[in-house]
Amino acid sequence: MAYDLKLRIWRGDASGGELVDYSVPVDEGEVVLDAVHHVQAMASGDLAVRWNCKAGKCGSCSAEVNGRPRLMCLARLSTFPPGEPITITPLRTFPVIRDLVTDVSFNYVKAAQVPAFTPSKDQPQAPFRMQQVDVERSQEFRKCIECFLCQNTCHVIRDHEDNKEAFAGPRSFIRYAELEMHPNDGLDRRRLVQEERGLGMCNITKCCTEVCPESIKITDNAIIPMKERVVDVKYDPVRFLSRRGRTKPG
């Protein structure tokens, strides 16, 4: 049964903007992205919004719905209180381009800084052989659709713009974890991720895990194991004494 839905959508650009009220007819079973499309079709054709698959697999339609970072295509209208307006705003952590579209290039810059897979001496070239348990351990991280909701909700950069240069963010950390856990990768990235990518700045509040649409256990399965691996290399007394022995006096 069709009904009228009240929306409040942020409209504007980098110079500023405001919430604009809309009332659009929607049908039972629709999602927030459907309602936004109704606004485009019936009330405001110039509304800027990213979307592609509408199936929760491309990560394009990320926004903040009633203050919570989520994919609009997975946010069913029936889950919101009936009769109350739904407020849609752009991702807060990234610069606004226009309306609901933000500049997420920060995330691609951080991705480019991750040293690529480097074959070990034991298996220098394909085909690479590994046990099933190792495949399953890293397979979870490959479910990432790069919606960047985890990056957006991480308070390290969400509330502190000046941290962005030194902090890679949850999306990058699962990539580091995937490579570190790969039995055929021969590059040690542990000191890099701690000293130059800001792993130590994460205080494991699990806010990134809570918003992940793919239910990746970012904190428990990636960030915490990476922190443990960093501790092994940075604070192990034998390694510490070995490094001191290689340091020239004066």
C-alpha positions as a printed Julia matrix, in Angstrom:
250×3 Matrix{Float64}:
  0.0     0.0     0.0
  1.43    3.36   -1.03
  1.87    6.12    1.53
  3.54    9.53    1.75
  6.99    9.57    3.29
  8.61   12.64    4.77
 12.29   13.07    4.0
 14.83   15.64    5.1
 17.77   15.62    2.68
 20.9    17.72    2.97
 21.31   19.9    -0.11
 24.41   21.96   -0.79
 28.09   21.83   -1.7
 31.51   22.56   -0.21
 30.52   26.14    0.54
 27.56   25.1     2.71
 24.01   23.83    2.6
 20.89   22.95    4.54
 18.29   20.26    5.13
 15.39   20.42    2.68
 12.03   18.77    3.4
 10.33   16.51    0.86
  7.16   14.43    0.86
  7.09   11.59   -1.67
  4.82    8.59   -2.27
  6.48    5.24   -1.6
  5.33    1.64   -1.6
  5.56   -0.97    1.1
  8.85   -2.88    0.96
 10.93   -0.03   -0.46
 14.29    1.17    0.83
 15.7     4.63    1.5
 17.38    4.71   -1.9
 13.97    4.18   -3.54
 12.66    7.22   -1.69
 15.64    9.29   -2.84
 14.93    8.22   -6.42
 11.33    9.36   -5.98
 12.66   12.77   -4.95
 14.83   12.89   -8.06
 11.96   11.86  -10.32
  9.18   13.95   -8.86
 10.53   16.87   -6.88
 14.18   17.67   -7.5
 15.86   16.25  -10.59
 19.19   17.86   -9.76
 19.65   15.99   -6.47
 23.16   14.46   -6.5
 23.53   10.93   -5.13
 25.8     7.98   -5.9
 24.36    4.54   -6.53
 24.93    1.61   -8.85
 23.84   -1.94   -8.04
 21.07   -1.29   -5.49
 21.9    -4.69   -4.04
 24.36   -3.88   -1.28
 27.39   -5.01   -3.29
 28.87   -1.91   -4.93
 29.16    0.3    -1.85
 28.21    3.42   -3.81
 25.14    4.66   -1.94
 26.79    5.29    1.43
 25.2     8.07    3.44
 24.12    8.89    6.98
 20.5     7.97    7.62
 19.13    9.45   10.84
 22.74    9.98   11.87
 23.88    6.4    11.27
 26.33    5.6     8.44
 24.77    2.94    6.22
 24.0     1.88    2.66
 20.74    3.48    1.54
 19.87    0.44   -0.58
 19.87   -1.8     2.51
 17.93    0.56    4.78
 14.31   -0.6     4.58
 11.72    2.09    5.18
  9.73   -0.31    7.35
 12.5    -0.28    9.98
 12.0     3.42   10.74
  9.29    4.8    13.05
  6.13    5.34   10.97
  5.1     8.93   10.48
  8.49   10.37   11.46
 10.71   12.06    8.85
 13.89   10.3     7.74
 16.96   12.54    7.64
 19.63   11.8     5.04
 23.0    13.54    5.11
 26.34   12.94    3.33
 29.2    11.03    4.95
 30.52   13.38    7.6
 34.2    12.43    7.48
 34.79   13.33    3.83
 34.5    16.65    1.96
 31.14   17.33    0.34
 31.09   17.67   -3.43
 27.36   18.23   -3.8
 24.28   17.09   -1.89
 24.83   13.45   -0.83
 28.03   12.98   -2.86
 31.33   13.24   -1.0
 34.96   13.14   -2.08
 36.24    9.76   -0.84
 39.6     9.96   -2.63
 41.32    9.89    0.79
 40.6     6.17    0.92
 42.2     5.49   -2.46
 45.31    7.42   -1.44
 45.63    5.23    1.64
 45.03    2.09   -0.43
 47.84    3.04   -2.8
 50.24    3.23    0.16
 49.79   -0.44    1.05
 52.84   -2.41   -0.19
 51.58   -5.01   -2.63
 51.7    -8.78   -2.25
 55.34   -9.86   -2.38
 55.98  -13.57   -2.98
 58.18  -15.3    -0.44
 61.41  -17.05   -1.36
 59.76  -20.42   -0.75
 57.19  -19.77   -3.5
 58.54  -16.96   -5.68
 55.93  -17.33   -8.4
 52.48  -18.76   -9.08
 50.87  -21.19   -8.57
 50.91  -20.4    -4.85
 49.98  -23.24   -2.53
 48.38  -22.72    0.86
 46.27  -24.61    3.34
 42.5   -24.17    3.39
 42.6   -22.68    6.88
 44.84  -19.87    5.57
 42.48  -19.29    2.65
 39.51  -18.98    4.99
 41.33  -16.62    7.35
 41.91  -13.99    4.68
 38.77  -14.67    2.64
 36.65  -12.68    5.1
 38.59   -9.5     4.33
 38.0    -9.92    0.6
 34.27   -9.44    1.17
 34.91   -5.69    1.54
 32.85   -3.68   -0.99
 34.67   -0.4    -0.24
 31.6     1.48    0.87
 33.95    3.31    3.29
 31.37    3.31    6.07
 34.07    2.01    8.41
 36.37    4.84    7.41
 33.58    7.36    7.85
 32.52    6.21   11.3
 36.04    5.85   12.73
 36.29    8.64   15.3
 40.08    8.88   14.86
 39.5    10.78   11.6
 35.79   11.58   11.9
 36.44   13.93   14.83
 40.06   14.86   14.09
 40.75   16.07   10.56
 44.45   16.5    11.31
 44.82   12.73   11.89
 44.11   11.85    8.28
 47.7    12.18    7.12
 48.98    9.72    9.73
 46.06    7.29    9.92
 45.23    4.67    7.28
 41.86    3.64    8.73
 39.98    0.34    9.16
 39.62   -0.37    5.42
 43.38   -0.23    4.96
 44.07   -2.18    8.15
 42.14   -5.19    6.9
 44.26   -5.1     3.75
 47.44   -5.04    5.85
 46.04   -7.89    7.96
 45.16   -9.93    4.88
 48.69   -9.63    3.53
 50.34  -10.28    6.9
 48.29  -13.45    7.32
 49.06  -14.7     3.82
 51.52  -17.61    4.14
 53.08  -16.89    0.74
 53.76  -13.21    1.32
 57.35  -12.46    2.21
 57.18   -8.76    3.14
 57.03   -7.69    6.79
 54.73   -4.66    7.11
 54.34   -4.66   10.89
 56.59   -1.74   11.74
 55.23    0.2     8.79
 51.6    -0.14    9.84
 52.45    0.86   13.41
 54.89    3.71   12.84
 53.63    5.26    9.6
 50.0     4.14    9.15
 48.7     4.88   12.65
 47.62    1.43   13.87
 48.36    2.49   17.43
 45.85    5.33   17.18
 42.98    2.82   16.97
 41.51    2.15   20.41
 39.34   -0.76   19.22
 35.92    0.71   19.98
 34.5    -1.54   17.21
 32.5     1.28   15.63
 33.87    0.21   12.24
 32.66   -3.36   12.72
 29.2    -2.18   13.75
 28.53   -0.38   10.45
 30.07   -2.93    8.05
 27.31   -4.14    5.66
 29.31   -7.3     4.93
 29.58   -8.17    8.65
 33.37   -8.29    8.49
 34.77   -8.52   12.01
 37.23   -5.73   11.33
 38.27   -5.18   14.93
 38.42   -8.76   16.23
 39.82  -10.49   13.15
 42.03   -7.81   11.6
 42.97   -4.89   13.83
 43.51   -6.74   17.1
 45.59   -9.52   15.46
 47.65   -6.83   13.71
 48.25   -5.09   17.04
 49.39   -8.41   18.5
 51.78   -8.96   15.6
 53.18   -5.45   16.03
 53.79   -6.13   19.72
 55.73   -9.26   18.76
 58.14   -7.36   16.56
 58.37   -4.09   18.48
 58.48   -5.16   22.12
 60.01   -8.64   22.04
 63.09   -8.36   24.34
 65.29  -10.54   22.14
 64.49   -8.42   19.07
 65.02   -5.24   21.12
 68.48   -6.29   22.29
 69.34   -7.41   18.76
 68.44   -3.97   17.4
 70.48   -2.26   20.11
 73.43   -4.43   19.27
 73.27   -3.33   15.64
 73.1     0.37   16.59
 76.42    2.18   16.43
 77.29    4.28   19.55
 77.41    8.08   19.48
